[in-house]
């Protein structure tokens, strides 16, 4: 895989393989391919103190997800329900799809 490319996509189920949230599973909400970072649902939560913005908006404390490096994430296969490595294969109609290296299932939803 060339630098800057990843096989992870938005809405993929991933498991954290290292760090403080190791073993937790979540859905990818956002990916920053240039920085190799992803925001995963309810993983790597941080506390942000929001300053008041005038009298209409009071100050508050917000809990939100911070980004995590994609090398710390592994895809969870929907078929075999394990963390797996991802391969690529070309179907008969010429479409390139991602596949599970463990069970061989395609990970793409049909577009037709």
Secondary structure as GFF3:
##gff-version 3
##sequence-region A 1 112
A	DSSP	beta_strand	13	16	.	.	.	ID=ss1
A	DSSP	beta_strand	25	32	.	.	.	ID=ss2
A	DSSP	beta_strand	37	40	.	.	.	ID=ss3
A	DSSP	beta_strand	45	50	.	.	.	ID=ss4
A	DSSP	beta_strand	60	65	.	.	.	ID=ss5
A	DSSP	beta_strand	67	69	.	.	.	ID=ss6
A	DSSP	three_ten_helix	70	72	.	.	.	ID=ss7
A	DSSP	beta_strand	73	76	.	.	.	ID=ss8
A	DSSP	beta_strand	83	84	.	.	.	ID=ss9
A	DSSP	beta_strand	86	90	.	.	.	ID=ss10
A	DSSP	beta_strand	96	100	.	.	.	ID=ss11
###
